[in-house]
Amino acid sequence: ARQVRGLCGTYNWDQQDEFTTPAGDVETGVAAFANAYRAAGDCPALAPLPLQPCDAFAGRRELAEAACAVLRGPAFQ
């Protein structure tokens, strides 16, 4: 029997069931999984993640590119 379940996963080393909902269904997407644990009325439903994060958060693009440049730099080669 599973001892752990919820937003942190099942902790059984089986990645196929990490998105198990309180009803016992296994979701394939992050948004649907998170919404299954949402307390109705307390917060808005999570929409599917944008396919192009840079388009959704245009003001953060420069910061993201600078951070990625560090990861692509010689220290991580």
All heavy atoms as a GROMACS GRO file, in nm:
protein
  568
    1ALA      N    1   0.084  -0.119   0.000
    1ALA     CA    2   0.000   0.000   0.000
    1ALA      C    3   0.088   0.124   0.000
    1ALA      O    4   0.192   0.127   0.065
    1ALA     CB    5  -0.092   0.002   0.121
    2ARG      N    6   0.045   0.224  -0.070
    2ARG     CA    7   0.123   0.348  -0.076
    2ARG      C    8   0.112   0.425   0.055
    2ARG      O    9   0.006   0.439   0.112
    2ARG     CB   10   0.074   0.436  -0.189
    2ARG     CG   11   0.105   0.378  -0.324
    2ARG     CD   12   0.060   0.472  -0.430
    2ARG     NE   13   0.032   0.389  -0.547
    2ARG     CZ   14  -0.053   0.420  -0.640
    2ARG    NH1   15  -0.119   0.532  -0.635
    2ARG    NH2   16  -0.073   0.340  -0.740
    3GLN      N   17   0.223   0.477   0.099
    3GLN     CA   18   0.225   0.556   0.220
    3GLN      C   19   0.225   0.705   0.191
    3GLN      O   20   0.181   0.783   0.271
    3GLN     CB   21   0.350   0.521   0.304
    3GLN     CG   22   0.355   0.377   0.347
    3GLN     CD   23   0.249   0.345   0.449
    3GLN    OE1   24   0.221   0.424   0.538
    3GLN    NE2   25   0.185   0.230   0.435
    4VAL      N   26   0.276   0.745   0.072
    4VAL     CA   27   0.289   0.885   0.038
    4VAL      C   28   0.211   0.911  -0.091
    4VAL      O   29   0.217   0.834  -0.185
    4VAL     CB   30   0.437   0.923   0.016
    4VAL    CG1   31   0.451   1.068  -0.024
    4VAL    CG2   32   0.518   0.895   0.141
    5ARG      N   33   0.137   1.023  -0.092
    5ARG     CA   34   0.063   1.060  -0.212
    5ARG      C   35   0.035   1.209  -0.206
    5ARG      O   36   0.022   1.265  -0.098
    5ARG     CB   37  -0.068   0.982  -0.216
    5ARG     CG   38  -0.149   1.008  -0.341
    5ARG     CD   39  -0.263   0.914  -0.351
    5ARG     NE   40  -0.374   0.967  -0.272
    5ARG     CZ   41  -0.493   0.912  -0.267
    5ARG    NH1   42  -0.516   0.801  -0.332
    5ARG    NH2   43  -0.588   0.966  -0.197
    6GLY      N   44   0.029   1.274  -0.319
    6GLY     CA   45  -0.004   1.416  -0.322
    6GLY      C   46   0.081   1.492  -0.420
    6GLY      O   47   0.137   1.434  -0.513
    7LEU      N   48   0.091   1.622  -0.398
    7LEU     CA   49   0.167   1.707  -0.491
    7LEU      C   50   0.314   1.670  -0.496
    7LEU      O   51   0.383   1.702  -0.592
    7LEU     CB   52   0.151   1.854  -0.452
    7LEU     CG   53   0.012   1.912  -0.481
    7LEU    CD1   54   0.001   2.053  -0.426
    7LEU    CD2   55  -0.017   1.912  -0.629
    8CYS      N   56   0.366   1.603  -0.395
    8CYS     CA   57   0.507   1.563  -0.395
    8CYS      C   58   0.527   1.426  -0.459
    8CYS      O   59   0.636   1.372  -0.457
    8CYS     CB   60   0.561   1.562  -0.252
    8CYS     SG   61   0.571   1.727  -0.182
    9GLY      N   62   0.422   1.366  -0.513
    9GLY     CA   63   0.434   1.237  -0.579
    9GLY      C   64   0.410   1.121  -0.484
    9GLY      O   65   0.364   1.138  -0.371
   10THR      N   66   0.442   1.002  -0.530
   10THR     CA   67   0.416   0.880  -0.452
   10THR      C   68   0.540   0.826  -0.382
   10THR      O   69   0.531   0.739  -0.298
   10THR     CB   70   0.361   0.770  -0.544
   10THR    OG1   71   0.451   0.752  -0.653
   10THR    CG2   72   0.223   0.808  -0.596
   11TYR      N   73   0.656   0.876  -0.421
   11TYR     CA   74   0.783   0.836  -0.360
   11TYR      C   75   0.804   0.685  -0.360
   11TYR      O   76   0.841   0.623  -0.261
   11TYR     CB   77   0.794   0.892  -0.217
   11TYR     CG   78   0.937   0.906  -0.171
   11TYR    CD1   79   1.023   0.996  -0.231
   11TYR    CD2   80   0.986   0.829  -0.067
   11TYR    CE1   81   1.154   1.008  -0.190
   11TYR    CE2   82   1.117   0.839  -0.026
   11TYR     CZ   83   1.200   0.929  -0.087
   11TYR     OH   84   1.330   0.941  -0.046
   12ASN      N   85   0.774   0.624  -0.475
   12ASN     CA   86   0.793   0.479  -0.487
   12ASN      C   87   0.888   0.444  -0.602
   12ASN      O   88   0.895   0.331  -0.643
   12ASN     CB   89   0.659   0.409  -0.507
   12ASN     CG   90   0.591   0.447  -0.636
   12ASN    OD1   91   0.641   0.528  -0.713
   12ASN    ND2   92   0.475   0.390  -0.661
   13TRP      N   93   0.957   0.543  -0.653
   13TRP     CA   94   1.055   0.529  -0.760
   13TRP      C   95   0.992   0.488  -0.893
   13TRP      O   96   1.060   0.445  -0.984
   13TRP     CB   97   1.166   0.431  -0.722
   13TRP     CG   98   1.238   0.475  -0.600
   13TRP    CD1   99   1.221   0.427  -0.473
   13TRP    CD2  100   1.336   0.578  -0.588
   13TRP    NE1  101   1.301   0.495  -0.384
   13TRP    CE2  102   1.373   0.589  -0.453
   13TRP    CE3  103   1.394   0.666  -0.679
   13TRP    CZ2  104   1.465   0.680  -0.408
   13TRP    CZ3  105   1.487   0.756  -0.633
   13TRP    CH2  106   1.521   0.762  -0.499
   14ASP      N  107   0.860   0.502  -0.907
   14ASP     CA  108   0.790   0.473  -1.031
   14ASP      C  109   0.736   0.605  -1.086
   14ASP      O  110   0.638   0.658  -1.036
   14ASP     CB  111   0.675   0.375  -1.006
   14ASP     CG  112   0.598   0.342  -1.133
   14ASP    OD1  113   0.635   0.390  -1.242
   14ASP    OD2  114   0.500   0.266  -1.123
   15GLN      N  115   0.802   0.660  -1.186
   15GLN     CA  116   0.763   0.790  -1.239
   15GLN      C  117   0.629   0.785  -1.312
   15GLN      O  118   0.570   0.888  -1.338
   15GLN     CB  119   0.871   0.846  -1.330
   15GLN     CG  120   0.996   0.883  -1.255
   15GLN     CD  121   1.099   0.950  -1.344
   15GLN    OE1  122   1.094   0.938  -1.466
   15GLN    NE2  123   1.193   1.019  -1.283
   16GLN      N  124   0.579   0.668  -1.345
   16GLN     CA  125   0.453   0.658  -1.418
   16GLN      C  126   0.332   0.697  -1.333
   16GLN      O  127   0.228   0.728  -1.386
   16GLN     CB  128   0.434   0.516  -1.472
   16GLN     CG  129   0.543   0.470  -1.565
   16GLN     CD  130   0.563   0.563  -1.684
   16GLN    OE1  131   0.467   0.598  -1.750
   16GLN    NE2  132   0.686   0.603  -1.710
   17ASP      N  133   0.345   0.695  -1.201
   17ASP     CA  134   0.230   0.728  -1.117
   17ASP      C  135   0.250   0.853  -1.031
   17ASP      O  136   0.176   0.878  -0.938
   17ASP     CB  137   0.192   0.610  -1.028
   17ASP     CG  138   0.298   0.577  -0.924
   17ASP    OD1  139   0.404   0.642  -0.922
   17ASP    OD2  140   0.274   0.486  -0.843
   18GLU      N  141   0.348   0.935  -1.066
   18GLU     CA  142   0.376   1.055  -0.987
   18GLU      C  143   0.261   1.155  -0.988
   18GLU      O  144   0.243   1.230  -0.894
   18GLU     CB  145   0.503   1.125  -1.036
   18GLU     CG  146   0.629   1.049  -1.003
   18GLU     CD  147   0.646   1.022  -0.854
   18GLU    OE1  148   0.664   1.116  -0.777
   18GLU    OE2  149   0.642   0.904  -0.816
   19PHE      N  150   0.182   1.159  -1.095
   19PHE     CA  151   0.072   1.255  -1.105
   19PHE      C  152  -0.061   1.190  -1.068
   19PHE      O  153  -0.163   1.216  -1.128
   19PHE     CB  154   0.065   1.313  -1.245
   19PHE     CG  155   0.173   1.414  -1.277
   19PHE    CD1  156   0.185   1.464  -1.406
   19PHE    CD2  157   0.261   1.460  -1.181
   19PHE    CE1  158   0.283   1.559  -1.437
   19PHE    CE2  159   0.358   1.554  -1.210
   19PHE     CZ  160   0.369   1.602  -1.339
   20THR      N  161  -0.062   1.105  -0.965
   20THR     CA  162  -0.186   1.042  -0.919
   20THR      C  163  -0.269   1.144  -0.842
   20THR      O  164  -0.221   1.207  -0.749
   20THR     CB  165  -0.155   0.920  -0.830
   20THR    OG1  166  -0.078   0.826  -0.906
   20THR    CG2  167  -0.283   0.853  -0.783
   21THR      N  168  -0.395   1.158  -0.881
   21THR     CA  169  -0.485   1.255  -0.820
   21THR      C  170  -0.550   1.197  -0.694
   21THR      O  171  -0.539   1.076  -0.668
   21THR     CB  172  -0.597   1.294  -0.918
   21THR    OG1  173  -0.681   1.180  -0.938
   21THR    CG2  174  -0.541   1.343  -1.049
   22PRO      N  175  -0.618   1.279  -0.615
   22PRO     CA  176  -0.686   1.227  -0.497
   22PRO      C  177  -0.790   1.120  -0.532
   22PRO      O  178  -0.817   1.031  -0.452
   22PRO     CB  179  -0.754   1.350  -0.437
   22PRO     CG  180  -0.677   1.467  -0.488
   22PRO     CD  181  -0.627   1.425  -0.623
   23ALA      N  182  -0.844   1.125  -0.654
   23ALA     CA  183  -0.944   1.026  -0.696
   23ALA      C  184  -0.879   0.896  -0.745
   23ALA      O  185  -0.947   0.800  -0.775
   23ALA     CB  186  -1.031   1.085  -0.807
   24GLY      N  187  -0.745   0.896  -0.753
   24GLY     CA  188  -0.674   0.777  -0.797
   24GLY      C  189  -0.644   0.773  -0.946
   24GLY      O  190  -0.586   0.678  -0.996
   25ASP      N  191  -0.684   0.876  -1.019
   25ASP     CA  192  -0.652   0.885  -1.162
   25ASP      C  193  -0.509   0.932  -1.178
   25ASP      O  194  -0.454   0.998  -1.091
   25ASP     CB  195  -0.744   0.985  -1.232
   25ASP     CG  196  -0.891   0.948  -1.218
   25ASP    OD1  197  -0.922   0.828  -1.222
   25ASP    OD2  198  -0.973   1.039  -1.201
   26VAL      N  199  -0.448   0.900  -1.290
   26VAL     CA  200  -0.313   0.948  -1.320
   26VAL      C  201  -0.324   1.049  -1.434
   26VAL      O  202  -0.366   1.016  -1.543
   26VAL     CB  203  -0.218   0.834  -1.358
   26VAL    CG1  204  -0.081   0.888  -1.395
   26VAL    CG2  205  -0.206   0.734  -1.244
   27GLU      N  206  -0.289   1.174  -1.404
   27GLU     CA  207  -0.293   1.281  -1.505
   27GLU      C  208  -0.163   1.280  -1.584
   27GLU      O  209  -0.059   1.238  -1.536
   27GLU     CB  210  -0.310   1.417  -1.437
   27GLU     CG  211  -0.445   1.439  -1.374
   27GLU     CD  212  -0.558   1.450  -1.476
   27GLU    OE1  213  -0.531   1.464  -1.596
   27GLU    OE2  214  -0.673   1.444  -1.432
   28THR      N  215  -0.170   1.332  -1.706
   28THR     CA  216  -0.050   1.339  -1.789
   28THR      C  217   0.008   1.479  -1.792
   28THR      O  218   0.124   1.497  -1.828
   28THR     CB  219  -0.080   1.294  -1.934
   28THR    OG1  220  -0.185   1.376  -1.986
   28THR    CG2  221  -0.121   1.149  -1.938
   29GLY      N  222  -0.069   1.580  -1.753
   29GLY     CA  223  -0.022   1.717  -1.757
   29GLY      C  224  -0.012   1.779  -1.619
   29GLY      O  225  -0.088   1.745  -1.528
   30VAL      N  226   0.082   1.871  -1.604
   30VAL     CA  227   0.106   1.937  -1.476
   30VAL      C  228  -0.016   2.018  -1.431
   30VAL      O  229  -0.056   2.011  -1.315
   30VAL     CB  230   0.230   2.028  -1.485
   30VAL    CG1  231   0.247   2.110  -1.359
   30VAL    CG2  232   0.354   1.946  -1.512
   31ALA      N  233  -0.076   2.094  -1.523
   31ALA     CA  234  -0.188   2.180  -1.487
   31ALA      C  235  -0.307   2.098  -1.437
   31ALA      O  236  -0.366   2.129  -1.332
   31ALA     CB  237  -0.230   2.268  -1.605
   32ALA      N  238  -0.342   1.992  -1.507
   32ALA     CA  239  -0.456   1.908  -1.465
   32ALA      C  240  -0.427   1.842  -1.331
   32ALA      O  241  -0.516   1.833  -1.245
   32ALA     CB  242  -0.484   1.802  -1.572
   33PHE      N  243  -0.304   1.800  -1.310
   33PHE     CA  244  -0.266   1.738  -1.182
   33PHE      C  245  -0.277   1.837  -1.068
   33PHE      O  246  -0.338   1.809  -0.964
   33PHE     CB  247  -0.124   1.683  -1.192
   33PHE     CG  248  -0.069   1.633  -1.061
   33PHE    CD1  249  -0.122   1.520  -1.001
   33PHE    CD2  250   0.034   1.699  -0.999
   33PHE    CE1  251  -0.072   1.474  -0.880
   33PHE    CE2  252   0.085   1.655  -0.879
   33PHE     CZ  253   0.032   1.541  -0.819
   34ALA      N  254  -0.223   1.957  -1.086
   34ALA     CA  255  -0.227   2.059  -0.981
   34ALA      C  256  -0.371   2.100  -0.952
   34ALA      O  257  -0.408   2.118  -0.835
   34ALA     CB  258  -0.145   2.180  -1.021
   35ASN      N  259  -0.453   2.112  -1.055
   35ASN     CA  260  -0.592   2.150  -1.034
   35ASN      C  261  -0.671   2.045  -0.958
   35ASN      O  262  -0.768   2.076  -0.888
   35ASN     CB  263  -0.661   2.180  -1.168
   35ASN     CG  264  -0.617   2.312  -1.226
   35ASN    OD1  265  -0.582   2.404  -1.153
   35ASN    ND2  266  -0.618   2.322  -1.358
   36ALA      N  267  -0.629   1.919  -0.965
   36ALA     CA  268  -0.698   1.813  -0.891
   36ALA      C  269  -0.682   1.833  -0.740
   36ALA      O  270  -0.765   1.786  -0.662
   36ALA     CB  271  -0.643   1.676  -0.932
   37TYR      N  272  -0.576   1.901  -0.698
   37TYR     CA  273  -0.552   1.926  -0.555
   37TYR      C  274  -0.593   2.066  -0.512
   37TYR      O  275  -0.578   2.102  -0.397
   37TYR     CB  276  -0.403   1.905  -0.523
   37TYR     CG  277  -0.368   1.759  -0.510
   37TYR    CD1  278  -0.324   1.685  -0.619
   37TYR    CD2  279  -0.382   1.694  -0.389
   37TYR    CE1  280  -0.295   1.551  -0.607
   37TYR    CE2  281  -0.352   1.559  -0.376
   37TYR     CZ  282  -0.309   1.489  -0.486
   37TYR     OH  283  -0.281   1.357  -0.476
   38ARG      N  284  -0.647   2.145  -0.605
   38ARG     CA  285  -0.686   2.284  -0.576
   38ARG      C  286  -0.808   2.286  -0.486
   38ARG      O  287  -0.903   2.213  -0.506
   38ARG     CB  288  -0.716   2.355  -0.708
   38ARG     CG  289  -0.748   2.501  -0.694
   38ARG     CD  290  -0.766   2.565  -0.830
   38ARG     NE  291  -0.878   2.512  -0.903
   38ARG     CZ  292  -1.002   2.562  -0.895
   38ARG    NH1  293  -1.026   2.666  -0.820
   38ARG    NH2  294  -1.098   2.509  -0.965
   39ALA      N  295  -0.804   2.369  -0.385
   39ALA     CA  296  -0.919   2.389  -0.298
   39ALA      C  297  -1.015   2.483  -0.372
   39ALA      O  298  -0.981   2.598  -0.399
   39ALA     CB  299  -0.877   2.449  -0.165
   40ALA      N  300  -1.132   2.436  -0.406
   40ALA     CA  301  -1.228   2.512  -0.485
   40ALA      C  302  -1.253   2.649  -0.423
   40ALA      O  303  -1.279   2.662  -0.305
   40ALA     CB  304  -1.359   2.436  -0.497
   41GLY      N  305  -1.243   2.752  -0.505
   41GLY     CA  306  -1.271   2.887  -0.462
   41GLY      C  307  -1.156   2.958  -0.395
   41GLY      O  308  -1.156   3.080  -0.384
   42ASP      N  309  -1.056   2.887  -0.348
   42ASP     CA  310  -0.944   2.951  -0.278
   42ASP      C  311  -0.844   3.014  -0.374
   42ASP      O  312  -0.776   3.110  -0.340
   42ASP     CB  313  -0.872   2.852  -0.188
   42ASP     CG  314  -0.952   2.818  -0.064
   42ASP    OD1  315  -1.055   2.886  -0.039
   42ASP    OD2  316  -0.914   2.725   0.008
   43CYS      N  317  -0.831   2.960  -0.493
   43CYS     CA  318  -0.739   3.014  -0.590
   43CYS      C  319  -0.788   2.977  -0.730
   43CYS      O  320  -0.861   2.880  -0.745
   43CYS     CB  321  -0.597   2.963  -0.568
   43CYS     SG  322  -0.582   2.784  -0.568
   44PRO      N  323  -0.748   3.054  -0.830
   44PRO     CA  324  -0.794   3.023  -0.967
   44PRO      C  325  -0.732   2.894  -1.018
   44PRO      O  326  -0.624   2.854  -0.975
   44PRO     CB  327  -0.747   3.144  -1.048
   44PRO     CG  328  -0.634   3.201  -0.970
   44PRO     CD  329  -0.663   3.171  -0.826
   45ALA      N  330  -0.803   2.830  -1.110
   45ALA     CA  331  -0.751   2.708  -1.172
   45ALA      C  332  -0.626   2.741  -1.252
   45ALA      O  333  -0.616   2.847  -1.312
   45ALA     CB  334  -0.857   2.645  -1.261
   46LEU      N  335  -0.532   2.651  -1.250
   46LEU     CA  336  -0.408   2.667  -1.325
   46LEU      C  337  -0.434   2.633  -1.471
   46LEU      O  338  -0.490   2.528  -1.502
   46LEU     CB  339  -0.300   2.573  -1.269
   46LEU     CG  340  -0.162   2.577  -1.331
   46LEU    CD1  341  -0.098   2.713  -1.307
   46LEU    CD2  342  -0.076   2.467  -1.272
   47ALA      N  343  -0.399   2.723  -1.560
   47ALA     CA  344  -0.415   2.699  -1.704
   47ALA      C  345  -0.296   2.618  -1.753
   47ALA      O  346  -0.191   2.617  -1.689
   47ALA     CB  347  -0.422   2.832  -1.778
   48PRO      N  348  -0.312   2.549  -1.866
   48PRO     CA  349  -0.196   2.477  -1.922
   48PRO      C  350  -0.080   2.574  -1.940
   48PRO      O  351  -0.100   2.690  -1.972
   48PRO     CB  352  -0.247   2.426  -2.056
   48PRO     CG  353  -0.395   2.418  -2.039
   48PRO     CD  354  -0.432   2.532  -1.945
   49LEU      N  355   0.039   2.526  -1.916
   49LEU     CA  356   0.159   2.610  -1.925
   49LEU      C  357   0.176   2.662  -2.067
   49LEU      O  358   0.147   2.593  -2.164
   49LEU     CB  359   0.282   2.530  -1.883
   49LEU     CG  360   0.280   2.481  -1.740
   49LEU    CD1  361   0.402   2.394  -1.712
   49LEU    CD2  362   0.274   2.595  -1.642
   50PRO      N  363   0.224   2.785  -2.082
   50PRO     CA  364   0.244   2.839  -2.217
   50PRO      C  365   0.350   2.759  -2.291
   50PRO      O  366   0.449   2.716  -2.232
   50PRO     CB  367   0.290   2.983  -2.193
   50PRO     CG  368   0.339   2.985  -2.053
   50PRO     CD  369   0.264   2.879  -1.978
   51LEU      N  370   0.327   2.739  -2.419
   51LEU     CA  371   0.424   2.664  -2.498
   51LEU      C  372   0.552   2.743  -2.518
   51LEU      O  373   0.659   2.686  -2.529
   51LEU     CB  374   0.362   2.627  -2.634
   51LEU     CG  375   0.243   2.533  -2.627
   51LEU    CD1  376   0.186   2.511  -2.767
   51LEU    CD2  377   0.282   2.400  -2.564
   52GLN      N  378   0.540   2.875  -2.522
   52GLN     CA  379   0.657   2.961  -2.540
   52GLN      C  380   0.668   3.054  -2.420
   52GLN      O  381   0.612   3.164  -2.422
   52GLN     CB  382   0.645   3.041  -2.670
   52GLN     CG  383   0.642   2.955  -2.795
   52GLN     CD  384   0.771   2.878  -2.814
   52GLN    OE1  385   0.879   2.924  -2.779
   52GLN    NE2  386   0.759   2.757  -2.867
   53PRO      N  387   0.737   3.014  -2.314
   53PRO     CA  388   0.746   3.098  -2.194
   53PRO      C  389   0.798   3.239  -2.222
   53PRO      O  390   0.756   3.334  -2.160
   53PRO     CB  391   0.840   3.022  -2.102
   53PRO     CG  392   0.839   2.883  -2.152
   53PRO     CD  393   0.810   2.890  -2.298
   54CYS      N  394   0.889   3.253  -2.318
   54CYS     CA  395   0.943   3.386  -2.346
   54CYS      C  396   0.837   3.479  -2.403
   54CYS      O  397   0.841   3.599  -2.384
   54CYS     CB  398   1.062   3.377  -2.441
   54CYS     SG  399   1.209   3.309  -2.362
   55ASP      N  400   0.739   3.423  -2.475
   55ASP     CA  401   0.630   3.504  -2.528
   55ASP      C  402   0.537   3.548  -2.416
   55ASP      O  403   0.487   3.659  -2.415
   55ASP     CB  404   0.551   3.427  -2.634
   55ASP     CG  405   0.635   3.400  -2.758
   55ASP    OD1  406   0.736   3.470  -2.778
   55ASP    OD2  407   0.597   3.309  -2.834
   56ALA      N  408   0.513   3.459  -2.320
   56ALA     CA  409   0.422   3.489  -2.210
   56ALA      C  410   0.484   3.586  -2.109
   56ALA      O  411   0.412   3.662  -2.044
   56ALA     CB  412   0.382   3.360  -2.140
   57PHE      N  413   0.615   3.584  -2.095
   57PHE     CA  414   0.685   3.668  -1.998
   57PHE      C  415   0.793   3.749  -2.068
   57PHE      O  416   0.911   3.741  -2.035
   57PHE     CB  417   0.746   3.582  -1.887
   57PHE     CG  418   0.647   3.495  -1.817
   57PHE    CD1  419   0.634   3.361  -1.850
   57PHE    CD2  420   0.563   3.548  -1.720
   57PHE    CE1  421   0.541   3.282  -1.785
   57PHE    CE2  422   0.469   3.469  -1.656
   57PHE     CZ  423   0.458   3.336  -1.689
   58ALA      N  424   0.752   3.827  -2.166
   58ALA     CA  425   0.846   3.900  -2.250
   58ALA      C  426   0.941   3.989  -2.169
   58ALA      O  427   1.058   4.004  -2.204
   58ALA     CB  428   0.770   3.984  -2.352
   59GLY      N  429   0.896   4.046  -2.060
   59GLY     CA  430   0.979   4.133  -1.980
   59GLY      C  431   1.092   4.060  -1.909
   59GLY      O  432   1.188   4.121  -1.862
   60ARG      N  433   1.084   3.929  -1.899
   60ARG     CA  434   1.187   3.850  -1.830
   60ARG      C  435   1.284   3.783  -1.926
   60ARG      O  436   1.377   3.716  -1.884
   60ARG     CB  437   1.120   3.742  -1.743
   60ARG     CG  438   1.014   3.792  -1.647
   60ARG     CD  439   1.070   3.860  -1.529
   60ARG     NE  440   1.142   3.763  -1.447
   60ARG     CZ  441   1.193   3.788  -1.331
   60ARG    NH1  442   1.181   3.906  -1.279
   60ARG    NH2  443   1.257   3.696  -1.264
   61ARG      N  444   1.262   3.800  -2.055
   61ARG     CA  445   1.345   3.731  -2.153
   61ARG      C  446   1.493   3.764  -2.138
   61ARG      O  447   1.578   3.675  -2.142
   61ARG     CB  448   1.297   3.765  -2.294
   61ARG     CG  449   1.375   3.691  -2.401
   61ARG     CD  450   1.330   3.729  -2.541
   61ARG     NE  451   1.378   3.629  -2.634
   61ARG     CZ  452   1.302   3.547  -2.703
   61ARG    NH1  453   1.172   3.556  -2.694
   61ARG    NH2  454   1.355   3.458  -2.782
   62GLU      N  455   1.526   3.892  -2.123
   62GLU     CA  456   1.666   3.933  -2.112
   62GLU      C  457   1.733   3.868  -1.991
   62GLU      O  458   1.846   3.818  -2.000
   62GLU     CB  459   1.672   4.085  -2.102
   62GLU     CG  460   1.809   4.142  -2.128
   62GLU     CD  461   1.805   4.293  -2.136
   62GLU    OE1  462   1.734   4.347  -2.223
   62GLU    OE2  463   1.873   4.356  -2.053
   63LEU      N  464   1.664   3.866  -1.878
   63LEU     CA  465   1.718   3.803  -1.758
   63LEU      C  466   1.738   3.652  -1.778
   63LEU      O  467   1.842   3.596  -1.740
   63LEU     CB  468   1.623   3.827  -1.639
   63LEU     CG  469   1.662   3.763  -1.507
   63LEU    CD1  470   1.795   3.821  -1.457
   63LEU    CD2  471   1.554   3.785  -1.404
   64ALA      N  472   1.642   3.588  -1.842
   64ALA     CA  473   1.653   3.444  -1.868
   64ALA      C  474   1.769   3.413  -1.961
   64ALA      O  475   1.844   3.317  -1.938
   64ALA     CB  476   1.522   3.392  -1.927
   65GLU      N  477   1.785   3.492  -2.064
   65GLU     CA  478   1.896   3.469  -2.157
   65GLU      C  479   2.031   3.488  -2.088
   65GLU      O  480   2.125   3.413  -2.114
   65GLU     CB  481   1.882   3.560  -2.279
   65GLU     CG  482   1.770   3.517  -2.371
   65GLU     CD  483   1.746   3.611  -2.487
   65GLU    OE1  484   1.803   3.723  -2.488
   65GLU    OE2  485   1.671   3.572  -2.578
   66ALA      N  486   2.041   3.585  -1.998
   66ALA     CA  487   2.166   3.606  -1.924
   66ALA      C  488   2.195   3.487  -1.832
   66ALA      O  489   2.309   3.441  -1.823
   66ALA     CB  490   2.158   3.735  -1.844
   67ALA      N  491   2.092   3.436  -1.767
   67ALA     CA  492   2.110   3.321  -1.678
   67ALA      C  493   2.151   3.197  -1.758
   67ALA      O  494   2.238   3.121  -1.716
   67ALA     CB  495   1.982   3.294  -1.599
   68CYS      N  496   2.090   3.178  -1.873
   68CYS     CA  497   2.124   3.062  -1.957
   68CYS      C  498   2.265   3.073  -2.013
   68CYS      O  499   2.333   2.972  -2.031
   68CYS     CB  500   2.023   3.047  -2.070
   68CYS     SG  501   1.864   2.985  -2.014
   69ALA      N  502   2.309   3.195  -2.038
   69ALA     CA  503   2.445   3.215  -2.090
   69ALA      C  504   2.548   3.162  -1.991
   69ALA      O  505   2.650   3.105  -2.031
   69ALA     CB  506   2.469   3.362  -2.121
   70VAL      N  507   2.521   3.179  -1.864
   70VAL     CA  508   2.612   3.127  -1.761
   70VAL      C  509   2.618   2.975  -1.769
   70VAL      O  510   2.726   2.914  -1.764
   70VAL     CB  511   2.567   3.172  -1.620
   70VAL    CG1  512   2.648   3.102  -1.512
   70VAL    CG2  513   2.577   3.324  -1.607
   71LEU      N  514   2.503   2.911  -1.786
   71LEU     CA  515   2.499   2.764  -1.794
   71LEU      C  516   2.566   2.711  -1.920
   71LEU      O  517   2.617   2.600  -1.921
   71LEU     CB  518   2.355   2.715  -1.788
   71LEU     CG  519   2.282   2.741  -1.657
   71LEU    CD1  520   2.136   2.701  -1.668
   71LEU    CD2  521   2.349   2.668  -1.542
   72ARG      N  522   2.566   2.791  -2.023
   72ARG     CA  523   2.628   2.750  -2.149
   72ARG      C  524   2.776   2.789  -2.156
   72ARG      O  525   2.845   2.758  -2.252
   72ARG     CB  526   2.555   2.811  -2.266
   72ARG     CG  527   2.414   2.757  -2.281
   72ARG     CD  528   2.347   2.815  -2.402
   72ARG     NE  529   2.212   2.763  -2.414
   72ARG     CZ  530   2.106   2.835  -2.439
   72ARG    NH1  531   2.118   2.966  -2.455
   72ARG    NH2  532   1.987   2.780  -2.449
   73GLY      N  533   2.823   2.857  -2.054
   73GLY     CA  534   2.960   2.906  -2.051
   73GLY      C  535   3.062   2.801  -2.020
   73GLY      O  536   3.032   2.683  -1.999
   74PRO      N  537   3.189   2.839  -2.017
   74PRO     CA  538   3.299   2.745  -1.999
   74PRO      C  539   3.296   2.669  -1.866
   74PRO      O  540   3.346   2.557  -1.858
   74PRO     CB  541   3.424   2.832  -2.010
   74PRO     CG  542   3.378   2.973  -1.995
   74PRO     CD  543   3.234   2.976  -2.033
   75ALA      N  544   3.238   2.728  -1.763
   75ALA     CA  545   3.236   2.660  -1.634
   75ALA      C  546   3.156   2.530  -1.638
   75ALA      O  547   3.180   2.439  -1.560
   75ALA     CB  548   3.176   2.754  -1.527
   76PHE      N  549   3.064   2.520  -1.732
   76PHE     CA  550   2.978   2.401  -1.740
   76PHE      C  551   3.007   2.316  -1.864
   76PHE      O  552   2.927   2.232  -1.901
   76PHE     CB  553   2.831   2.442  -1.738
   76PHE     CG  554   2.789   2.500  -1.606
   76PHE    CD1  555   2.784   2.636  -1.586
   76PHE    CD2  556   2.756   2.418  -1.500
   76PHE    CE1  557   2.747   2.691  -1.464
   76PHE    CE2  558   2.720   2.470  -1.377
   76PHE     CZ  559   2.715   2.606  -1.359
   77GLN      N  560   3.121   2.340  -1.926
   77GLN     CA  561   3.156   2.261  -2.045
   77GLN      C  562   3.211   2.124  -2.006
   77GLN      O  563   3.272   2.104  -1.910
   77GLN     CB  564   3.259   2.334  -2.130
   77GLN     CG  565   3.205   2.462  -2.188
   77GLN     CD  566   3.092   2.441  -2.289
   77GLN    OE1  567   3.099   2.351  -2.369
   77GLN    NE2  568   2.992   2.523  -2.280
   0.00000   0.00000   0.00000
